[in-house]
Amino acid sequence: MKNGLTAAVFLVALFVFAAAGLLAPRQSHSAIENRELAAIPVPSAESLASGRFTEDLDLYLLDHFPLRDAWAGLGSAVDFALGQKDNGRVYFGAGGRLFAMDSVDFKQLDTNLGYIRSFIEAVSSAYPELSVSVLPVPSAQNIAGDMLPAFAPVSDEGEAIRRIREGLGDLALVCDPTEALSDAYRSGAQLYYRTDHHWTARGAYIAYRAWAKRCGRAASPESDFAVYAVSEEFYGVNAAKAGLPWTAPDRMEVFARKDAPPVRMTVETGGTDAGAIRVTDSLYDASFLAERDKSAYFLGGNNPVVTIDTDANDRTLLVLKDSFAHCFAPFLTAHFGRVILVDPRYYRDGLARFFRENEITDLLFLYSAVQLSNDRNLFYLQLQ
């Protein structure tokens, strides 16, 4: 009798939470985790027969589970209290540092290098004067590995960058900033956020200097910039994944060029409404400092296409990138009169448009090494 009552209570509670998840107001985006939430699946004969509908429904219910963030935070706090090194989503590092549990997919990396190589060969054939460079960004696990929990398994990003260098080095200048970042880290510089997987503006500046040297350019000295905090309350994606209530916020800095020339930034959001194209006179959007996703302060966050125009010179750089390029882009404005940033995760219409409408002189691939090895969108790198 007692076991039956317990089972009945459990089933009723499960039904109530599942129903609440289905009936709760629809949210398409998680501001805390900075990602799109699973949409409610539409059944079809194919999805029902294959079982995909059930899998998609499970994902939807997990994303929309009542008090999901609170339950996740409680679970993380228990894991931490029990001395666990992670909660299945992030590593609990020393000094309150949180590390993403990312890994390199070497099989996909080799596939992606094939796509990139084919694209570089095509554009170099059509535009022989094009200068091509590649900047793979190591993660915080690679640079600040001494802060990881003991025996935490991490991927060999050094091997990933070696494969990138060997796979593309005869077609492009490949810049590995690992040594420069490691040297700066040992000197005490804050190169990556404690609560996020991205590098800080200082980390981007260190890599910029290494990239400029590799490409034979004179990097702007730090004295050319005013370095100051724009927020003392930045919580990144890793903080959201950890859900630990005592996590201290990060300081978010900006390297603002002194005596900067006029800038025009055009953001293409990919939408079809009147605001699908935004034009501003700044590389920074201070409105995001009041939001959870403060990282969108740089270039307005993730968008398919961003074009930056200055009066630096008549050279045009096309950057194929992930979000590590956002706080890196301001450093490029000293070297190019136009910088076009395209994110293949959101832009899939072919890249011939940019070469047709602009006199592209330089091409840069700027990706985190982990993202480059896991991205399933590089198939869309087509000159058509």
ROKE-926226 format. One record per residue: residue number from 1; residue in one letter; z, y, x of N, C-alpha, C in turn. Coordinates in steps of 0.1 Angstrom, whole numbers, plus 5000, padded with zeros to 4 digits. Example, Ala and Ser with C-alpha at 12.3 -4.5 7.8 and 13.67 -1.06 7.14 Angstrom:
  titor  bator   nup  nnorth  neast  caup  canorth  caeast   cup  cnorth  ceast
      1      A  5078    4943   5132  5078     4955    5123  5078    4967   5132
      2      S  5071    4978   5128  5071     4989    5137  5079    5000   5129
END
This chain:
  titor  bator   nup  nnorth  neast  caup  canorth  caeast   cup  cnorth  ceast
      1      M  5000    4988   5008  5000     5000    5000  5000    5013   5009
      2      K  5009    5012   5019  5010     5024    5028  4997    5026   5035
      3      N  4991    5015   5041  4978     5016    5048  4967    5021   5039
      4      G  4967    5017   5026  4957     5021    5017  4958    5036   5014
      5      L  4970    5041   5012  4973     5055    5010  4968    5064   5022
      6      T  4971    5059   5034  4967     5066    5046  4952    5067   5047
      7      A  4945    5056   5044  4931     5056    5044  4925    5065   5034
      8      A  4931    5065   5022  4926     5074    5011  4928    5089   5015
      9      V  4939    5092   5020  4942     5106    5025  4931    5110   5035
     10      F  4929    5101   5045  4919     5104    5055  4905    5106   5050
     11      L  4901    5097   5040  4888     5099    5034  4886    5112   5026
     12      V  4897    5115   5019  4897     5128    5011  4895    5140   5021
     13      A  4903    5140   5031  4903     5151    5041  4889    5152   5047
     14      L  4884    5140   5051  4870     5140    5057  4860    5145   5047
     15      F  4861    5141   5034  4852     5146    5024  4853    5161   5023
     16      V  4865    5166   5022  4868     5181    5020  4862    5189   5032
     17      F  4864    5184   5044  4859     5192    5056  4844    5191   5056
     18      A  4838    5179   5053  4823     5178    5053  4817    5187   5042
     19      A  4824    5187   5030  4819     5196    5019  4820    5211   5023
     20      A  4831    5214   5029  4833     5228    5034  4823    5232   5044
     21      G  4819    5223   5053  4809     5226    5062  4795    5228   5056
     22      L  4792    5220   5045  4779     5222    5038  4779    5234   5030
     23      L  4790    5238   5024  4791     5249    5015  4794    5262   5021
     24      A  4799    5262   5034  4802     5274    5041  4791    5284   5042
     25      P  4793    5297   5043  4782     5306    5045  4774    5303   5058
     26      R  4761    5304   5056  4752     5300    5067  4753    5310   5079
     27      Q  4754    5305   5091  4754     5313    5103  4743    5306   5112
     28      S  4734    5315   5117  4724     5309    5125  4727    5311   5140
     29      H  4737    5319   5144  4739     5322    5158  4754    5322   5160
     30      S  4759    5316   5171  4773     5317    5175  4774    5328   5186
     31      A  4781    5339   5182  4783     5350    5191  4793    5345   5202
     32      I  4802    5336   5199  4812     5332    5209  4805    5323   5220
     33      E  4796    5314   5216  4789     5305    5225  4776    5311   5229
     34      N  4771    5321   5223  4758     5328    5226  4747    5318   5226
     35      R  4746    5311   5214  4735     5301    5212  4732    5300   5198
     36      E  4720    5295   5195  4716     5293    5181  4723    5280   5176
     37      L  4728    5281   5163  4734     5269    5157  4724    5261   5150
     38      A  4727    5248   5149  4718     5239    5142  4715    5243   5128
     39      A  4703    5243   5123  4699     5246    5110  4701    5233   5101
     40      I  4704    5235   5088  4705     5224    5079  4692    5217   5078
     41      P  4691    5204   5080  4679     5197    5081  4673    5194   5067
     42      V  4660    5194   5066  4652     5191    5054  4647    5177   5055
     43      P  4652    5168   5045  4648     5154    5046  4633    5152   5044
     44      S  4627    5143   5050  4613     5139    5048  4613    5123   5049
     45      A  4602    5118   5045  4601     5103    5046  4602    5098   5060
     46      E  4595    5106   5069  4595     5102    5083  4609    5103   5089
     47      S  4616    5115   5087  4629     5117    5093  4640    5107   5087
     48      L  4638    5104   5074  4648     5094    5069  4645    5080   5074
     49      A  4633    5076   5076  4629     5063    5081  4633    5061   5096
     50      S  4632    5072   5103  4635     5071    5118  4650    5073   5121
     51      G  4657    5078   5111  4671     5081    5114  4674    5095   5119
     52      R  4663    5103   5122  4664     5116    5127  4671    5125   5118
     53      F  4669    5124   5105  4676     5132    5095  4691    5131   5096
     54      T  4696    5119   5098  4711     5117    5099  4716    5123   5112
     55      E  4708    5122   5123  4712     5128    5135  4713    5143   5134
     56      D  4702    5149   5128  4702     5163    5126  4713    5168   5117
     57      L  4716    5160   5107  4727     5164    5098  4741    5164   5105
     58      D  4742    5154   5114  4755     5153    5122  4756    5166   5131
     59      L  4745    5170   5137  4745     5182    5145  4749    5194   5137
     60      Y  4743    5195   5125  4746     5206    5116  4760    5207   5113
     61      L  4766    5195   5109  4780     5195    5105  4789    5198   5116
     62      L  4786    5194   5128  4794     5197    5140  4794    5212   5143
     63      D  4782    5218   5142  4781     5233    5144  4787    5241   5134
     64      H  4789    5236   5121  4794     5244    5110  4807    5238   5105
     65      F  4814    5230   5113  4827     5224    5109  4837    5235   5107
     66      P  4844    5235   5096  4854     5245    5094  4864    5247   5105
     67      L  4867    5259   5109  4876     5262    5120  4872    5255   5133
     68      R  4859    5254   5135  4854     5246    5146  4859    5252   5160
     69      D  4859    5265   5161  4863     5271    5174  4878    5269   5176
     70      A  4886    5270   5166  4901     5268    5167  4904    5253   5171
     71      W  4897    5244   5165  4899     5230    5168  4895    5227   5182
     72      A  4884    5232   5187  4879     5230    5200  4889    5236   5210
     73      G  4894    5248   5207  4904     5254    5216  4917    5246   5217
     74      L  4921    5241   5206  4933     5232    5206  4931    5220   5215
     75      G  4919    5214   5213  4916     5202    5221  4916    5205   5236
     76      S  4910    5216   5240  4909     5220    5254  4923    5223   5259
     77      A  4932    5229   5251  4946     5232    5256  4953    5219   5258
     78      V  4951    5209   5250  4957     5196    5252  4952    5190   5265
     79      D  4939    5190   5267  4933     5184    5279  4939    5191   5291
     80      F  4940    5204   5291  4945     5212    5302  4960    5208   5305
     81      A  4968    5207   5294  4982     5204    5295  4984    5190   5301
     82      L  4975    5181   5298  4976     5168    5303  4971    5166   5317
     83      G  4966    5177   5323  4961     5177    5337  4947    5172   5338
     84      Q  4940    5172   5328  4925     5168    5328  4918    5179   5336
     85      K  4907    5174   5343  4899     5183    5351  4888    5190   5343
     86      D  4886    5186   5330  4876     5192    5322  4879    5188   5307
     87      N  4871    5195   5298  4872     5191    5284  4859    5185   5279
     88      G  4851    5180   5288  4838     5175    5284  4827    5185   5284
     89      R  4831    5198   5285  4820     5209    5285  4821    5218   5297
     90      V  4834    5220   5302  4835     5228    5314  4846    5222   5322
     91      Y  4845    5225   5336  4855     5221    5345  4866    5232   5345
     92      F  4879    5228   5346  4889     5238    5348  4892    5239   5363
     93      G  4886    5250   5368  4887     5253    5383  4900    5260   5387
     94      A  4901    5262   5400  4913     5269    5405  4912    5284   5401
     95      G  4924    5290   5400  4924     5305    5397  4919    5309   5384
     96      G  4919    5300   5374  4913     5303    5361  4898    5303   5360
     97      R  4891    5298   5371  4877     5298    5371  4872    5286   5363
     98      L  4862    5288   5355  4856     5278    5346  4842    5275   5350
     99      F  4838    5263   5352  4825     5259    5357  4818    5251   5346
    100      A  4805    5255   5344  4797     5247    5335  4795    5233   5341
    101      M  4795    5223   5332  4792     5209    5336  4777    5206   5335
    102      D  4770    5214   5343  4755     5213    5343  4751    5203   5354
    103      S  4739    5197   5352  4734     5188    5362  4719    5189   5364
    104      V  4715    5186   5376  4700     5186    5379  4693    5174   5374
    105      D  4683    5176   5367  4674     5165    5362  4662    5164   5372
    106      F  4663    5155   5382  4653     5155    5392  4640    5150   5387
    107      K  4640    5142   5377  4627     5137    5371  4620    5149   5365
    108      Q  4627    5156   5356  4621     5168    5350  4618    5179   5360
    109      L  4626    5180   5370  4622     5190    5381  4609    5187   5387
    110      D  4606    5175   5390  4593     5171    5396  4582    5174   5386
    111      T  4584    5171   5373  4574     5174    5363  4572    5189   5362
    112      N  4583    5197   5362  4582     5212    5361  4575    5218   5374
    113      L  4578    5212   5385  4571     5217    5397  4556    5214   5397
    114      G  4552    5203   5390  4538     5201    5388  4531    5212   5379
    115      Y  4538    5216   5368  4533     5226    5359  4532    5239   5367
    116      I  4543    5243   5375  4543     5255    5382  4532    5255   5393
    117      R  4530    5244   5400  4520     5243    5410  4506    5245   5404
    118      S  4504    5239   5393  4490     5240    5387  4488    5254   5382
    119      F  4498    5261   5377  4497     5275    5373  4494    5284   5385
    120      I  4502    5282   5396  4499     5291    5407  4485    5289   5413
    121      E  4481    5276   5413  4467     5273    5418  4457    5280   5410
    122      A  4459    5280   5397  4449     5286    5388  4449    5301   5389
    123      V  4460    5308   5390  4460     5323    5391  4456    5327   5405
    124      S  4460    5319   5415  4456     5323    5429  4441    5322   5430
    125      S  4435    5312   5423  4420     5311    5424  4413    5322   5417
    126      A  4419    5326   5405  4413     5337    5398  4416    5351   5404
    127      Y  4428    5352   5411  4432     5365    5416  4436    5362   5431
    128      P  4427    5361   5440  4430     5357    5454  4440    5366   5461
    129      E  4441    5379   5457  4450     5388    5464  4464    5388   5459
    130      L  4466    5379   5449  4480     5378    5443  4490    5373   5453
    131      S  4501    5380   5453  4513     5376    5462  4523    5369   5453
    132      V  4526    5356   5457  4535     5348    5449  4548    5344   5456
    133      S  4559    5346   5449  4572     5342    5455  4580    5334   5445
    134      V  4590    5326   5449  4598     5318    5441  4613    5320   5446
    135      L  4622    5323   5436  4636     5325    5439  4644    5315   5431
    136      P  4648    5303   5436  4657     5294    5428  4671    5298   5431
    137      V  4679    5300   5421  4693     5305    5422  4703    5293   5422
    138      P  4711    5292   5432  4721     5281    5431  4732    5285   5422
    139      S  4739    5275   5417  4750     5278    5407  4763    5281   5414
    140      A  4773    5285   5406  4786     5287    5411  4792    5274   5417
    141      Q  4789    5263   5411  4794     5250    5416  4789    5248   5431
    142      N  4777    5253   5434  4772     5251    5447  4778    5261   5457
    143      I  4780    5273   5453  4785     5284    5462  4800    5284   5462
    144      A  4807    5282   5451  4822     5283    5451  4828    5269   5448
    145      G  4822    5259   5454  4826     5245    5452  4840    5242   5455
    146      D  4846    5250   5464  4860     5248    5468  4870    5251   5457
    147      M  4865    5258   5446  4873     5261    5435  4872    5250   5424
    148      L  4864    5240   5426  4862     5230    5416  4874    5220   5416
    149      P  4877    5213   5405  4888     5203    5406  4884    5192   5416
    150      A  4894    5185   5422  4891     5175    5431  4883    5164   5425
    151      F  4873    5159   5432  4864     5148    5428  4856    5151   5416
    152      A  4854    5164   5413  4845     5167    5401  4831    5164   5405
    153      P  4823    5156   5398  4810     5153    5402  4800    5164   5399
    154      V  4793    5168   5409  4783     5179    5407  4769    5174   5413
    155      S  4759    5180   5408  4745     5176    5412  4742    5182   5426
    156      D  4733    5176   5433  4729     5181    5446  4718    5192   5444
    157      E  4723    5204   5443  4713     5215    5441  4706    5218   5454
    158      G  4712    5215   5465  4705     5216    5478  4693    5208   5479
    159      E  4694    5196   5474  4682     5187    5473  4672    5192   5463
    160      A  4676    5198   5452  4667     5204    5442  4659    5216   5448
    161      I  4666    5224   5456  4660     5236    5462  4650    5231   5473
    162      R  4654    5220   5480  4645     5215    5490  4632    5210   5484
    163      R  4633    5203   5472  4621     5198    5466  4613    5210   5461
    164      I  4619    5221   5456  4612     5233    5452  4604    5239   5464
    165      R  4611    5239   5475  4605     5245    5488  4593    5236   5492
    166      E  4595    5223   5492  4584     5214    5496  4573    5213   5486
    167      G  4576    5214   5473  4566     5213    5463  4557    5226   5462
    168      L  4563    5237   5465  4556     5250    5463  4554    5258   5476
    169      G  4560    5254   5487  4560     5263    5499  4546    5266   5505
    170      D  4536    5257   5502  4523     5260    5507  4515    5270   5498
    171      L  4521    5273   5486  4514     5282    5477  4521    5295   5475
    172      A  4534    5295   5478  4542     5307    5475  4553    5308   5486
    173      L  4559    5321   5487  4570     5323    5495  4583    5319   5488
    174      V  4589    5308   5492  4601     5303    5485  4613    5308   5492
    175      C  4622    5316   5485  4634     5322    5491  4646    5314   5486
    176      D  4653    5308   5495  4666     5301    5491  4677    5310   5495
    177      P  4684    5316   5485  4695     5326    5488  4708    5319   5491
    178      T  4709    5306   5492  4722     5299    5493  4730    5304   5505
    179      E  4724    5305   5516  4731     5309    5528  4737    5323   5527
    180      A  4729    5332   5522  4733     5346    5520  4744    5347   5510
    181      L  4743    5340   5499  4754     5340    5489  4767    5333   5494
    182      S  4765    5322   5502  4777     5315    5508  4784    5324   5517
    183      D  4777    5332   5526  4783     5341    5535  4791    5352   5528
    184      A  4785    5357   5517  4791     5368    5510  4803    5362   5502
    185      Y  4802    5350   5497  4814     5344    5490  4826    5342   5500
    186      R  4823    5338   5512  4834     5336    5522  4840    5349   5526
    187      S  4833    5360   5524  4839     5373    5527  4847    5379   5515
    188      G  4847    5371   5504  4856     5375    5493  4848    5382   5482
    189      A  4835    5383   5482  4827     5390    5472  4828    5381   5459
    190      Q  4828    5388   5447  4828     5382    5434  4813    5380   5430
    191      L  4807    5369   5433  4793     5367    5431  4789    5361   5417
    192      Y  4799    5353   5411  4797     5347    5398  4809    5350   5390
    193      Y  4807    5351   5377  4818     5354    5368  4827    5341   5367
    194      R  4840    5344   5365  4850     5333    5363  4848    5326   5350
    195      T  4843    5333   5340  4842     5328    5326  4828    5325   5322
    196      D  4818    5326   5331  4804     5324    5327  4796    5317   5338
    197      H  4785    5312   5335  4777     5305    5345  4768    5314   5353
    198      H  4766    5327   5348  4757     5336    5355  4764    5343   5367
    199      W  4755    5348   5376  4760     5356    5387  4763    5370   5382
    200      T  4771    5377   5390  4774     5391    5387  4763    5399   5393
    201      A  4763    5412   5390  4753     5422    5396  4754    5421   5411
    202      R  4766    5419   5417  4767     5419    5431  4760    5406   5437
    203      G  4762    5395   5430  4755     5383    5434  4740    5384   5433
    204      A  4735    5391   5423  4721     5394    5422  4716    5403   5433
    205      Y  4725    5413   5437  4721     5422    5448  4720    5414   5461
    206      I  4729    5405   5464  4729     5397    5476  4716    5389   5477
    207      A  4712    5383   5466  4700     5375    5465  4688    5384   5466
    208      Y  4688    5395   5460  4677     5405    5461  4674    5408   5476
    209      R  4685    5411   5484  4683     5414    5498  4676    5402   5505
    210      A  4680    5390   5502  4674     5378    5508  4660    5377   5504
    211      W  4657    5379   5491  4643     5378    5486  4634    5389   5493
    212      A  4639    5401   5494  4631     5412    5500  4628    5408   5514
    213      K  4638    5403   5522  4636     5400    5536  4625    5389   5537
    214      R  4626    5379   5528  4617     5368    5529  4602    5373   5526
    215      C  4601    5383   5517  4588     5388    5513  4583    5399   5522
    216      G  4591    5403   5532  4587     5413    5541  4589    5427   5536
    217      R  4598    5429   5526  4600     5442    5520  4614    5448   5526
    218      A  4615    5461   5525  4627     5467    5529  4636    5468   5517
    219      A  4647    5461   5517  4656     5461    5505  4663    5475   5505
    220      S  4666    5479   5493  4674     5491    5491  4688    5489   5495
    221      P  4693    5498   5504  4707     5496    5509  4717    5498   5497
    222      E  4729    5493   5498  4739     5494    5488  4742    5509   5486
    223      S  4741    5517   5496  4744     5531    5495  4734    5538   5485
    224      D  4723    5532   5481  4714     5538    5471  4719    5536   5457
    225      F  4730    5529   5455  4735     5525    5442  4749    5530   5440
    226      A  4752    5534   5428  4766     5537    5423  4770    5524   5417
    227      V  4781    5518   5422  4786     5505    5417  4799    5508   5409
    228      Y  4799    5504   5396  4810     5507    5388  4811    5497   5377
    229      A  4823    5496   5371  4825     5487    5360  4821    5493   5346
    230      V  4814    5485   5338  4810     5489    5325  4819    5482   5314
    231      S  4826    5472   5319  4835     5465    5310  4846    5457   5318
    232      E  4858    5457   5313  4869     5449    5319  4872    5438   5309
    233      E  4864    5436   5299  4867     5426    5288  4856    5416   5286
    234      F  4849    5412   5296  4838     5403    5295  4843    5388   5295
    235      Y  4839    5381   5284  4842     5367    5283  4828    5360   5282
    236      G  4825    5351   5291  4813     5344    5291  4812    5331   5283
    237      V  4801    5324   5285  4799     5312    5277  4809    5301   5281
    238      N  4812    5300   5294  4822     5290    5298  4835    5292   5291
    239      A  4839    5305   5289  4852     5308    5282  4851    5302   5268
    240      A  4840    5304   5262  4838     5299    5248  4839    5284   5247
    241      K  4833    5278   5257  4833     5263    5258  4847    5257   5261
    242      A  4854    5265   5268  4868     5261    5272  4877    5263   5260
    243      G  4876    5275   5254  4885     5278    5242  4900    5279   5246
    244      L  4903    5282   5258  4917     5283    5262  4922    5298   5259
    245      P  4932    5299   5251  4936     5313    5247  4941    5322   5258
    246      W  4945    5316   5269  4951     5324    5280  4940    5328   5290
    247      T  4928    5325   5288  4917     5329    5298  4916    5344   5299
    248      A  4917    5348   5312  4916     5363    5315  4902    5367   5315
    249      P  4898    5379   5310  4885     5384    5310  4880    5387   5324
    250      D  4866    5388   5325  4860     5392    5337  4857    5407   5337
    251      R  4855    5412   5349  4851     5426    5351  4836    5426   5352
    252      M  4829    5434   5345  4814     5434    5345  4810    5447   5352
    253      E  4803    5446   5363  4798     5458    5371  4783    5460   5370
    254      V  4779    5472   5373  4765     5475    5373  4762    5482   5386
    255      F  4750    5479   5392  4745     5486    5404  4735    5496   5398
    256      A  4739    5509   5396  4730     5519    5391  4724    5527   5402
    257      R  4711    5528   5402  4704     5535    5413  4707    5550   5412
    258      K  4711    5556   5423  4713     5570    5424  4700    5577   5424
    259      D  4699    5588   5417  4686     5596    5417  4675    5588   5412
    260      A  4678    5579   5402  4667     5570    5397  4656    5578   5390
    261      P  4643    5574   5392  4632     5581    5386  4632    5577   5371
    262      P  4625    5584   5363  4624     5581    5348  4619    5566   5346
    263      V  4625    5560   5337  4622     5546    5334  4619    5544   5319
    264      R  4609    5536   5316  4605     5533    5303  4606    5518   5301
    265      M  4614    5513   5292  4615     5498    5290  4611    5495   5276
    266      T  4601    5486   5275  4596     5481    5263  4600    5467   5261
    267      V  4607    5464   5250  4612     5451    5247  4605    5445   5235
    268      E  4599    5433   5237  4592     5426    5226  4601    5414   5222
    269      T  4606    5415   5210  4616     5405    5206  4610    5393   5200
    270      G  4597    5393   5197  4590     5382    5192  4591    5382   5176
    271      G  4597    5392   5171  4598     5392    5156  4586    5399   5150
    272      T  4585    5400   5137  4574     5406    5130  4578    5418   5122
    273      D  4590    5422   5123  4595     5434    5115  4592    5447   5123
    274      A  4596    5458   5118  4594     5471    5124  4601    5473   5138
    275      G  4611    5465   5139  4619     5466    5152  4615    5456   5162
    276      A  4604    5449   5160  4600     5438    5169  4597    5443   5183
    277      I  4593    5456   5184  4591     5462    5197  4600    5475   5198
    278      R  4608    5475   5209  4617     5486    5211  4614    5493   5224
    279      V  4614    5506   5224  4612     5513    5236  4624    5522   5239
    280      T  4629    5521   5252  4640     5529    5256  4638    5535   5269
    281      D  4646    5545   5273  4645     5551    5286  4656    5547   5296
    282      S  4661    5534   5293  4672     5529    5302  4670    5514   5303
    283      L  4674    5508   5314  4674     5494    5316  4687    5487   5310
    284      Y  4696    5495   5305  4708     5490    5300  4710    5494   5285
    285      D  4717    5486   5278  4719     5488    5263  4734    5488   5261
    286      A  4741    5500   5261  4755     5501    5261  4761    5496   5247
    287      S  4752    5495   5237  4757     5490    5224  4763    5476   5225
    288      F  4758    5468   5234  4762     5454    5235  4776    5453   5241
    289      L  4781    5464   5247  4794     5463    5253  4805    5462   5243
    290      A  4802    5465   5230  4811     5464    5219  4810    5450   5212
    291      E  4800    5442   5217  4798     5429    5211  4804    5418   5220
    292      R  4804    5406   5214  4809     5394    5222  4800    5391   5234
    293      D  4787    5392   5232  4778     5389    5242  4775    5402   5250
    294      K  4784    5405   5259  4783     5418    5266  4772    5416   5277
    295      S  4768    5404   5281  4758     5402    5291  4744    5408   5287
    296      A  4742    5410   5274  4730     5416    5269  4729    5430   5272
    297      Y  4739    5436   5278  4739     5450    5283  4727    5451   5293
    298      F  4724    5441   5300  4713     5441    5310  4700    5437   5302
    299      L  4691    5447   5301  4677     5445    5295  4678    5441   5281
    300      G  4689    5442   5274  4690     5438    5260  4691    5423   5257
    301      G  4694    5415   5268  4695     5401    5266  4682    5393   5266
    302      N  4683    5381   5260  4671     5372    5260  4660    5377   5250
    303      N  4649    5380   5255  4637     5384    5247  4625    5378   5253
    304      P  4614    5375   5245  4602     5369    5251  4596    5377   5262
    305      V  4595    5391   5260  4588     5399    5270  4595    5412   5271
    306      V  4597    5417   5284  4603     5430    5287  4594    5436   5297
    307      T  4590    5449   5295  4581     5456    5304  4589    5468   5309
    308      I  4590    5470   5322  4597     5482    5328  4586    5490   5335
    309      D  4585    5503   5332  4576     5512    5339  4583    5523   5346
    310      T  4580    5525   5359  4585     5536    5367  4573    5542   5374
    311      D  4576    5552   5382  4565     5559    5390  4566    5555   5405
    312      A  4572    5543   5407  4574     5539    5421  4561    5537   5429
    313      N  4551    5531   5423  4538     5529    5430  4528    5523   5419
    314      D  4517    5518   5424  4507     5512    5415  4507    5497   5415
    315      R  4518    5491   5420  4519     5476    5420  4525    5471   5408
    316      T  4521    5460   5403  4526     5454    5391  4531    5440   5393
    317      L  4543    5437   5390  4550     5424    5392  4552    5417   5379
    318      L  4547    5404   5378  4550     5396    5367  4561    5386   5371
    319      V  4572    5386   5363  4583     5377    5366  4584    5367   5355
    320      L  4583    5354   5359  4585     5343    5350  4599    5338   5352
    321      K  4608    5338   5342  4622     5338    5345  4631    5332   5334
    322      D  4644    5330   5338  4654     5327    5328  4664    5339   5329
    323      S  4675    5338   5323  4684     5350    5322  4691    5354   5335
    324      F  4689    5347   5346  4694     5352    5358  4687    5364   5363
    325      A  4675    5366   5357  4667     5378    5361  4672    5391   5356
    326      H  4681    5391   5346  4684     5403    5338  4691    5413   5347
    327      C  4701    5409   5354  4707     5419    5363  4701    5420   5377
    328      F  4691    5412   5379  4683     5413    5391  4672    5423   5390
    329      A  4666    5425   5378  4654     5433    5375  4656    5447   5380
    330      P  4667    5454   5378  4668     5468    5383  4665    5470   5397
    331      F  4668    5460   5406  4665     5461    5420  4650    5461   5423
    332      L  4642    5455   5414  4628     5454    5416  4621    5468   5413
    333      T  4627    5477   5406  4620     5489    5403  4618    5498   5415
    334      A  4624    5496   5426  4621     5504    5438  4608    5499   5445
    335      H  4603    5487   5441  4592     5482    5448  4579    5481   5439
    336      F  4581    5483   5426  4569     5481    5417  4569    5492   5406
    337      G  4557    5497   5403  4556     5507    5393  4557    5501   5379
    338      R  4554    5488   5378  4555     5481    5365  4561    5467   5368
    339      V  4571    5463   5361  4577     5449    5361  4576    5443   5347
    340      I  4569    5432   5346  4568     5425    5333  4576    5412   5334
    341      L  4586    5411   5326  4594     5399    5326  4591    5390   5314
    342      V  4587    5378   5316  4584     5369    5305  4593    5356   5306
    343      D  4599    5353   5295  4607     5341    5294  4600    5330   5287
    344      P  4596    5320   5294  4588     5309    5288  4596    5301   5277
    345      R  4609    5303   5277  4617     5297    5266  4614    5303   5252
    346      Y  4609    5315   5252  4607     5322    5240  4593    5327   5238
    347      Y  4585    5327   5249  4571     5331    5248  4562    5320   5252
    348      R  4553    5316   5242  4544     5304    5244  4530    5307   5241
    349      D  4525    5319   5242  4512     5322    5238  4502    5323   5249
    350      G  4505    5317   5261  4496     5318    5272  4497    5331   5279
    351      L  4494    5331   5292  4497     5343    5301  4485    5351   5305
    352      A  4473    5347   5300  4461     5354    5303  4462    5369   5299
    353      R  4469    5371   5288  4470     5385    5282  4476    5394   5293
    354      F  4486    5390   5301  4492     5399    5310  4483    5402   5322
    355      F  4475    5392   5326  4465     5395    5337  4453    5403   5332
    356      R  4450    5401   5319  4439     5408    5313  4442    5423   5311
    357      E  4454    5426   5307  4458     5439    5303  4465    5447   5315
    358      N  4468    5440   5326  4474     5447    5337  4468    5442   5350
    359      E  4468    5450   5360  4464     5447    5373  4476    5440   5381
    360      I  4478    5428   5378  4490     5421    5384  4487    5419   5399
    361      T  4496    5424   5407  4495     5423    5421  4505    5412   5427
    362      D  4516    5410   5420  4526     5401    5425  4531    5392   5413
    363      L  4535    5380   5417  4541     5370    5408  4554    5365   5413
    364      L  4564    5365   5405  4577     5359    5410  4583    5350   5399
    365      F  4587    5338   5404  4594     5328    5396  4609    5330   5399
    366      L  4617    5334   5390  4631     5336    5392  4639    5327   5382
    367      Y  4644    5316   5386  4652     5307    5377  4664    5302   5385
    368      S  4674    5299   5377  4685     5291    5383  4679    5277   5386
    369      A  4684    5271   5397  4679     5258    5401  4682    5248   5390
    370      V  4693    5249   5383  4696     5239    5372  4687    5241   5360
    371      Q  4684    5253   5356  4675     5256    5345  4661    5251   5348
    372      L  4657    5254   5361  4643     5250    5365  4641    5235   5364
    373      S  4652    5227   5366  4652     5213    5365  4653    5207   5351
    374      N  4658    5215   5342  4660     5210    5328  4651    5216   5318
    375      D  4644    5227   5321  4636     5234    5311  4624    5225   5307
    376      R  4623    5225   5293  4612     5217    5287  4600    5226   5282
    377      N  4601    5239   5287  4591     5248    5282  4580    5252   5292
    378      L  4581    5247   5304  4572     5251    5315  4558    5245   5313
    379      F  4557    5236   5303  4544     5231    5299  4535    5242   5294
    380      Y  4541    5253   5289  4534     5264    5283  4529    5274   5294
    381      L  4531    5271   5307  4526     5280    5317  4511    5277   5318
    382      Q  4503    5285   5311  4489     5283    5310  4482    5296   5312
    383      L  4471    5296   5320  4463     5308    5322  4452    5307   5312
    384      Q  4454    5312   5300  4444     5310    5289  4445    5322   5280
END
